[in-house]
Amino acid sequence: MTTLIEPLVTEIDAQVLLARAADSGFRLVDIETSAGQTVWEWRRGDEPRPQFVLRRVALHWMQEFLVRESKVAFVSDSGPSIA
């Protein structure tokens, strides 16, 4: 039974991640290179377009990207500061 549920949960997680990426202006497309290889590419405006051979790896990259992008620097009004 686990083998039937896990792929479904994984696809639901992927759809949530794709929606979060879309909120940040990204879309994931699959393209075929001139050599006939299918690759996955994240697109957002004129920015560099990272490409991945596996969809799973492209999704993992975006998950990590969104985590890094959402981090906010800690600001304190007390203690030493760096000038």
N, CA, C and O atoms as a Tinker XYZ file with bonds, in Angstrom:
   332  protein
     1  N      0.816000   -1.199000    0.000000    73     2
     2  CA     0.000000    0.000000    0.000000    64     1     3
     3  C      0.859000    1.262000    0.000000    63     2     4     5
     4  O      0.495000    2.272000   -0.603000    81     3
     5  N      2.006000    1.195000    0.685000    73     3     6
     6  CA     2.888000    2.357000    0.744000    64     5     7
     7  C      3.342000    2.787000   -0.643000    63     6     8     9
     8  O      3.434000    3.984000   -0.916000    81     7
     9  N      3.624000    1.850000   -1.507000    73     7    10
    10  CA     4.089000    2.206000   -2.850000    64     9    11
    11  C      3.025000    2.943000   -3.647000    63    10    12    13
    12  O      3.364000    3.703000   -4.554000    81    11
    13  N      1.763000    2.744000   -3.339000    73    11    14
    14  CA     0.703000    3.451000   -4.031000    64    13    15
    15  C      0.517000    4.862000   -3.496000    63    14    16    17
    16  O      0.185000    5.772000   -4.256000    81    15
    17  N      0.723000    5.055000   -2.217000    73    15    18
    18  CA     0.487000    6.365000   -1.594000    64    17    19
    19  C      1.677000    7.295000   -1.786000    63    18    20    21
    20  O      1.479000    8.483000   -2.042000    81    19
    21  N      2.900000    6.801000   -1.673000    73    19    22
    22  CA     4.084000    7.664000   -1.762000    64    21    23
    23  C      4.178000    8.456000   -3.056000    63    22    24    25
    24  O      4.428000    9.659000   -2.986000    81    23
    25  N      3.996000    7.865000   -4.233000    73    23    26
    26  CA     4.064000    8.671000   -5.463000    64    25    27
    27  C      3.002000    9.770000   -5.484000    63    26    28    29
    28  O      3.261000   10.864000   -5.987000    81    27
    29  N      1.823000    9.499000   -4.951000    73    27    30
    30  CA     0.764000   10.502000   -4.900000    64    29    31
    31  C      1.177000   11.666000   -4.014000    63    30    32    33
    32  O      1.015000   12.826000   -4.393000    81    31
    33  N      1.707000   11.362000   -2.837000    73    31    34
    34  CA     2.159000   12.420000   -1.933000    64    33    35
    35  C      3.279000   13.209000   -2.592000    63    34    36    37
    36  O      3.305000   14.436000   -2.494000    81    35
    37  N      4.192000   12.539000   -3.253000    73    35    38
    38  CA     5.292000   13.206000   -3.926000    64    37    39
    39  C      4.775000   14.144000   -5.009000    63    38    40    41
    40  O      5.279000   15.258000   -5.148000    81    39
    41  N      3.786000   13.717000   -5.772000    73    39    42
    42  CA     3.240000   14.570000   -6.826000    64    41    43
    43  C      2.474000   15.757000   -6.236000    63    42    44    45
    44  O      2.513000   16.856000   -6.789000    81    43
    45  N      1.788000   15.541000   -5.128000    73    43    46
    46  CA     1.111000   16.653000   -4.457000    64    45    47
    47  C      2.142000   17.662000   -3.977000    63    46    48    49
    48  O      1.948000   18.867000   -4.137000    81    47
    49  N      3.241000   17.185000   -3.386000    73    47    50
    50  CA     4.323000   18.073000   -2.949000    64    49    51
    51  C      4.896000   18.841000   -4.137000    63    50    52    53
    52  O      5.188000   20.032000   -4.029000    81    51
    53  N      5.056000   18.163000   -5.259000    73    51    54
    54  CA     5.593000   18.808000   -6.464000    64    53    55
    55  C      4.650000   19.908000   -6.941000    63    54    56    57
    56  O      5.103000   20.983000   -7.332000    81    55
    57  N      3.353000   19.653000   -6.913000    73    55    58
    58  CA     2.383000   20.656000   -7.349000    64    57    59
    59  C      2.391000   21.878000   -6.431000    63    58    60    61
    60  O      2.253000   23.009000   -6.897000    81    59
    61  N      2.550000   21.651000   -5.135000    73    59    62
    62  CA     2.652000   22.768000   -4.180000    64    61    63
    63  C      3.911000   23.575000   -4.470000    63    62    64    65
    64  O      3.878000   24.806000   -4.472000    81    63
    65  N      5.011000   22.888000   -4.712000    73    63    66
    66  CA     6.268000   23.568000   -5.026000    64    65    67
    67  C      6.153000   24.358000   -6.330000    63    66    68    69
    68  O      6.632000   25.490000   -6.407000    81    67
    69  N      5.531000   23.783000   -7.345000    73    67    70
    70  CA     5.338000   24.487000   -8.610000    64    69    71
    71  C      4.491000   25.744000   -8.417000    63    70    72    73
    72  O      4.741000   26.766000   -9.055000    81    71
    73  N      3.499000   25.669000   -7.547000    73    71    74
    74  CA     2.666000   26.843000   -7.259000    64    73    75
    75  C      3.468000   27.916000   -6.533000    63    74    76    77
    76  O      3.337000   29.103000   -6.831000    81    75
    77  N      4.296000   27.499000   -5.581000    73    75    78
    78  CA     5.156000   28.465000   -4.879000    64    77    79
    79  C      6.142000   29.112000   -5.834000    63    78    80    81
    80  O      6.399000   30.312000   -5.746000    81    79
    81  N      6.696000   28.324000   -6.746000    73    79    82
    82  CA     7.625000   28.859000   -7.736000    64    81    83
    83  C      6.905000   29.848000   -8.646000    63    82    84    85
    84  O      7.455000   30.894000   -8.988000    81    83
    85  N      5.685000   29.522000   -9.035000    73    83    86
    86  CA     4.901000   30.421000   -9.895000    64    85    87
    87  C      4.628000   31.741000   -9.184000    63    86    88    89
    88  O      4.619000   32.798000   -9.815000    81    87
    89  N      4.405000   31.684000   -7.878000    73    87    90
    90  CA     4.207000   32.913000   -7.096000    64    89    91
    91  C      5.442000   33.806000   -7.146000    63    90    92    93
    92  O      5.339000   35.026000   -7.018000    81    91
    93  N      6.609000   33.195000   -7.332000    73    91    94
    94  CA     7.859000   33.951000   -7.438000    64    93    95
    95  C      8.221000   34.254000   -8.896000    63    94    96    97
    96  O      9.304000   34.766000   -9.179000    81    95
    97  N      7.313000   33.936000   -9.810000    73    95    98
    98  CA     7.523000   34.272000  -11.218000    64    97    99
    99  C      8.182000   33.203000  -12.063000    63    98   100   101
   100  O      8.491000   33.449000  -13.229000    81    99
   101  N      8.406000   32.015000  -11.505000    73    99   102
   102  CA     9.062000   30.930000  -12.236000    64   101   103
   103  C      8.043000   29.997000  -12.875000    63   102   104   105
   104  O      6.915000   29.849000  -12.405000    81   103
   105  N      8.484000   29.373000  -13.965000    73   103   106
   106  CA     7.725000   28.251000  -14.509000    64   105   107
   107  C      8.718000   27.207000  -14.985000    63   106   108   109
   108  O      9.792000   27.526000  -15.496000    81   107
   109  N      8.336000   25.964000  -14.806000    73   107   110
   110  CA     9.186000   24.836000  -15.180000    64   109   111
   111  C      8.722000   24.301000  -16.522000    63   110   112   113
   112  O      7.554000   23.952000  -16.693000    81   111
   113  N      9.648000   24.237000  -17.475000    73   111   114
   114  CA     9.313000   23.719000  -18.804000    64   113   115
   115  C     10.286000   22.610000  -19.171000    63   114   116   117
   116  O     11.438000   22.604000  -18.737000    81   115
   117  N      9.807000   21.675000  -19.975000    73   115   118
   118  CA    10.712000   20.649000  -20.504000    64   117   119
   119  C     10.975000   20.993000  -21.962000    63   118   120   121
   120  O     10.057000   21.290000  -22.727000    81   119
   121  N     12.241000   20.946000  -22.322000    73   119   122
   122  CA    12.649000   21.278000  -23.682000    64   121   123
   123  C     13.557000   20.175000  -24.209000    63   122   124   125
   124  O     14.118000   19.390000  -23.445000    81   123
   125  N     13.685000   20.133000  -25.509000    73   123   126
   126  CA    14.582000   19.165000  -26.133000    64   125   127
   127  C     15.791000   19.915000  -26.685000    63   126   128   129
   128  O     15.644000   20.874000  -27.443000    81   127
   129  N     16.973000   19.474000  -26.303000    73   127   130
   130  CA    18.203000   20.103000  -26.788000    64   129   131
   131  C     18.447000   19.711000  -28.243000    63   130   132   133
   132  O     17.760000   18.847000  -28.788000    81   131
   133  N     19.432000   20.357000  -28.861000    73   131   134
   134  CA    19.768000   20.027000  -30.246000    64   133   135
   135  C     20.274000   18.587000  -30.383000    63   134   136   137
   136  O     20.231000   18.013000  -31.471000    81   135
   137  N     20.753000   18.008000  -29.278000    73   135   138
   138  CA    21.226000   16.621000  -29.290000    64   137   139
   139  C     20.095000   15.625000  -29.051000    63   138   140   141
   140  O     20.327000   14.416000  -29.018000    81   139
   141  N     18.870000   16.127000  -28.884000    73   139   142
   142  CA    17.734000   15.248000  -28.670000    64   141   143
   143  C     17.479000   14.878000  -27.222000    63   142   144   145
   144  O     16.615000   14.046000  -26.944000    81   143
   145  N     18.209000   15.476000  -26.296000    73   143   146
   146  CA    18.058000   15.209000  -24.860000    64   145   147
   147  C     16.956000   16.106000  -24.293000    63   146   148   149
   148  O     16.937000   17.308000  -24.557000    81   147
   149  N     16.043000   15.528000  -23.520000    73   147   150
   150  CA    15.028000   16.323000  -22.840000    64   149   151
   151  C     15.613000   16.838000  -21.536000    63   150   152   153
   152  O     16.179000   16.073000  -20.755000    81   151
   153  N     15.475000   18.132000  -21.304000    73   151   154
   154  CA    15.932000   18.741000  -20.054000    64   153   155
   155  C     14.804000   19.589000  -19.487000    63   154   156   157
   156  O     13.898000   20.010000  -20.205000    81   155
   157  N     14.879000   19.831000  -18.181000    73   155   158
   158  CA    13.919000   20.662000  -17.469000    64   157   159
   159  C     14.583000   21.996000  -17.191000    63   158   160   161
   160  O     15.740000   22.047000  -16.774000    81   159
   161  N     13.857000   23.067000  -17.421000    73   159   162
   162  CA    14.435000   24.411000  -17.312000    64   161   163
   163  C     13.481000   25.316000  -16.534000    63   162   164   165
   164  O     12.280000   25.355000  -16.802000    81   163
   165  N     14.042000   26.042000  -15.564000    73   163   166
   166  CA    13.270000   27.040000  -14.826000    64   165   167
   167  C     13.376000   28.360000  -15.574000    63   166   168   169
   168  O     14.476000   28.789000  -15.923000    81   167
   169  N     12.247000   29.005000  -15.822000    73   167   170
   170  CA    12.246000   30.280000  -16.541000    64   169   171
   171  C     11.602000   31.365000  -15.685000    63   170   172   173
   172  O     10.557000   31.171000  -15.064000    81   171
   173  N     12.277000   32.525000  -15.681000    73   171   174
   174  CA    11.735000   33.723000  -15.041000    64   173   175
   175  C     12.355000   34.924000  -15.741000    63   174   176   177
   176  O     13.525000   35.242000  -15.527000    81   175
   177  N     11.575000   35.579000  -16.566000    73   175   178
   178  CA    12.055000   36.756000  -17.280000    64   177   179
   179  C     13.299000   36.466000  -18.088000    63   178   180   181
   180  O     13.404000   35.436000  -18.754000    81   179
   181  N     14.260000   37.413000  -18.017000    73   179   182
   182  CA    15.511000   37.290000  -18.761000    64   181   183
   183  C     16.638000   36.693000  -17.922000    63   182   184   185
   184  O     17.794000   36.703000  -18.344000    81   183
   185  N     16.316000   36.176000  -16.747000    73   183   186
   186  CA    17.342000   35.629000  -15.853000    64   185   187
   187  C     17.958000   34.366000  -16.454000    63   186   188   189
   188  O     17.381000   33.757000  -17.355000    81   187
   189  N     19.134000   33.975000  -15.951000    73   187   190
   190  CA    19.717000   32.698000  -16.382000    64   189   191
   191  C     18.714000   31.570000  -16.142000    63   190   192   193
   192  O     17.930000   31.623000  -15.194000    81   191
   193  N     18.739000   30.572000  -16.985000    73   191   194
   194  CA    17.772000   29.484000  -16.927000    64   193   195
   195  C     18.462000   28.173000  -16.585000    63   194   196   197
   196  O     18.955000   27.479000  -17.474000    81   195
   197  N     18.501000   27.828000  -15.299000    73   195   198
   198  CA    19.159000   26.568000  -14.933000    64   197   199
   199  C     18.424000   25.383000  -15.545000    63   198   200   201
   200  O     17.194000   25.337000  -15.569000    81   199
   201  N     19.208000   24.424000  -16.041000    73   199   202
   202  CA    18.652000   23.246000  -16.696000    64   201   203
   203  C     19.051000   21.986000  -15.939000    63   202   204   205
   204  O     20.136000   21.901000  -15.364000    81   203
   205  N     18.146000   21.010000  -15.955000    73   203   206
   206  CA    18.348000   19.764000  -15.231000    64   205   207
   207  C     17.883000   18.604000  -16.097000    63   206   208   209
   208  O     16.909000   18.723000  -16.840000    81   207
   209  N     18.584000   17.486000  -15.995000    73   207   210
   210  CA    18.230000   16.303000  -16.767000    64   209   211
   211  C     17.000000   15.624000  -16.159000    63   210   212   213
   212  O     16.187000   15.053000  -16.886000    81   211
   213  N     16.860000   15.681000  -14.846000    73   211   214
   214  CA    15.743000   15.042000  -14.159000    64   213   215
   215  C     14.796000   16.078000  -13.563000    63   214   216   217
   216  O     15.242000   17.062000  -12.972000    81   215
   217  N     13.499000   15.860000  -13.715000    73   215   218
   218  CA    12.490000   16.758000  -13.128000    64   217   219
   219  C     12.646000   16.809000  -11.605000    63   218   220   221
   220  O     12.527000   17.868000  -10.989000    81   219
   221  N     12.914000   15.649000  -11.016000    73   219   222
   222  CA    13.074000   15.556000   -9.561000    64   221   223
   223  C     14.189000   16.484000   -9.074000    63   222   224   225
   224  O     14.043000   17.137000   -8.040000    81   223
   225  N     15.286000   16.544000   -9.800000    73   223   226
   226  CA    16.413000   17.398000   -9.424000    64   225   227
   227  C     16.045000   18.869000   -9.620000    63   226   228   229
   228  O     16.422000   19.713000   -8.807000    81   227
   229  N     15.319000   19.180000  -10.683000    73   227   230
   230  CA    14.864000   20.553000  -10.915000    64   229   231
   231  C     13.959000   21.017000   -9.779000    63   230   232   233
   232  O     14.064000   22.156000   -9.324000    81   231
   233  N     13.072000   20.138000   -9.322000    73   231   234
   234  CA    12.184000   20.480000   -8.214000    64   233   235
   235  C     12.971000   20.689000   -6.923000    63   234   236   237
   236  O     12.702000   21.617000   -6.161000    81   235
   237  N     13.947000   19.812000   -6.690000    73   235   238
   238  CA    14.780000   19.957000   -5.483000    64   237   239
   239  C     15.540000   21.283000   -5.518000    63   238   240   241
   240  O     15.631000   21.971000   -4.501000    81   239
   241  N     16.083000   21.641000   -6.673000    73   239   242
   242  CA    16.817000   22.902000   -6.806000    64   241   243
   243  C     15.908000   24.080000   -6.475000    63   242   244   245
   244  O     16.314000   24.997000   -5.762000    81   243
   245  N     14.678000   24.057000   -6.991000    73   243   246
   246  CA    13.754000   25.155000   -6.733000    64   245   247
   247  C     13.376000   25.211000   -5.265000    63   246   248   249
   248  O     13.254000   26.296000   -4.695000    81   247
   249  N     13.191000   24.065000   -4.653000    73   247   250
   250  CA    12.869000   24.041000   -3.228000    64   249   251
   251  C     13.981000   24.728000   -2.440000    63   250   252   253
   252  O     13.706000   25.566000   -1.581000    81   251
   253  N     15.226000   24.381000   -2.724000    73   251   254
   254  CA    16.364000   25.010000   -2.045000    64   253   255
   255  C     16.445000   26.499000   -2.369000    63   254   256   257
   256  O     16.742000   27.308000   -1.490000    81   255
   257  N     16.186000   26.867000   -3.617000    73   255   258
   258  CA    16.217000   28.272000   -4.033000    64   257   259
   259  C     15.187000   29.084000   -3.253000    63   258   260   261
   260  O     15.498000   30.166000   -2.753000    81   259
   261  N     13.979000   28.574000   -3.148000    73   259   262
   262  CA    12.920000   29.300000   -2.445000    64   261   263
   263  C     13.225000   29.446000   -0.956000    63   262   264   265
   264  O     12.889000   30.461000   -0.347000    81   263
   265  N     13.858000   28.438000   -0.378000    73   263   266
   266  CA    14.252000   28.528000    1.034000    64   265   267
   267  C     15.283000   29.643000    1.201000    63   266   268   269
   268  O     15.164000   30.465000    2.111000    81   267
   269  N     16.297000   29.678000    0.329000    73   267   270
   270  CA    17.329000   30.727000    0.419000    64   269   271
   271  C     16.739000   32.103000    0.164000    63   270   272   273
   272  O     17.099000   33.068000    0.838000    81   271
   273  N     15.828000   32.203000   -0.811000    73   271   274
   274  CA    15.240000   33.488000   -1.170000    64   273   275
   275  C     14.353000   34.051000   -0.061000    63   274   276   277
   276  O     14.230000   35.268000    0.074000    81   275
   277  N     13.739000   33.182000    0.727000    73   275   278
   278  CA    12.807000   33.639000    1.752000    64   277   279
   279  C     13.478000   34.011000    3.064000    63   278   280   281
   280  O     12.833000   34.571000    3.951000    81   279
   281  N     14.768000   33.707000    3.201000    73   279   282
   282  CA    15.453000   34.045000    4.448000    64   281   283
   283  C     15.600000   35.550000    4.581000    63   282   284   285
   284  O     15.946000   36.243000    3.624000    81   283
   285  N     15.331000   36.042000    5.779000    73   283   286
   286  CA    15.442000   37.460000    6.074000    64   285   287
   287  C     16.581000   37.636000    7.064000    63   286   288   289
   288  O     16.689000   36.887000    8.035000    81   287
   289  N     17.418000   38.614000    6.820000    73   287   290
   290  CA    18.535000   38.868000    7.731000    64   289   291
   291  C     18.002000   39.272000    9.102000    63   290   292   293
   292  O     17.007000   39.989000    9.210000    81   291
   293  N     18.670000   38.807000   10.134000    73   291   294
   294  CA    18.284000   39.145000   11.499000    64   293   295
   295  C     18.756000   40.560000   11.813000    63   294   296   297
   296  O     19.918000   40.900000   11.589000    81   295
   297  N     17.858000   41.371000   12.326000    73   295   298
   298  CA    18.186000   42.750000   12.681000    64   297   299
   299  C     17.867000   42.939000   14.154000    63   298   300   301
   300  O     16.805000   42.542000   14.633000    81   299
   301  N     18.807000   43.552000   14.863000    73   299   302
   302  CA    18.613000   43.784000   16.290000    64   301   303
   303  C     18.873000   45.243000   16.594000    63   302   304   305
   304  O     19.712000   45.881000   15.958000    81   303
   305  N     18.143000   45.775000   17.579000    73   303   306
   306  CA    18.378000   47.166000   17.989000    64   305   307
   307  C     19.242000   47.238000   19.237000    63   306   308   309
   308  O     19.348000   48.296000   19.857000    81   307
   309  N     19.862000   46.118000   19.613000    73   307   310
   310  CA    20.760000   46.123000   20.763000    64   309   311
   311  C     22.001000   45.300000   20.434000    63   310   312   313
   312  O     21.984000   44.481000   19.515000    81   311
   313  N     23.060000   45.517000   21.174000    73   311   314
   314  CA    24.285000   44.760000   20.959000    64   313   315
   315  C     25.204000   45.447000   19.967000    63   314   316   317
   316  O     24.857000   46.485000   19.404000    81   315
   317  N     26.383000   44.864000   19.752000    73   315   318
   318  CA    27.352000   45.477000   18.854000    64   317   319
   319  C     26.903000   45.400000   17.391000    63   318   320   321
   320  O     26.180000   44.487000   16.993000    81   319
   321  N     27.338000   46.354000   16.624000    73   319   322
   322  CA    27.031000   46.319000   15.208000    64   321   323
   323  C     28.345000   46.323000   14.427000    63   322   324   325
   324  O     29.389000   46.719000   14.945000    81   323
   325  N     28.277000   45.893000   13.220000    73   323   326
   326  CA    29.465000   45.872000   12.368000    64   325   327
   327  C     29.353000   47.049000   11.403000    63   326   328   329
   328  O     28.353000   47.214000   10.705000    81   327
   329  N     30.404000   47.856000   11.387000    73   327   330
   330  CA    30.378000   49.030000   10.507000    64   329   331
   331  C     31.204000   48.798000    9.287000    63   330   332
   332  O     31.301000   49.677000    8.430000    81   331
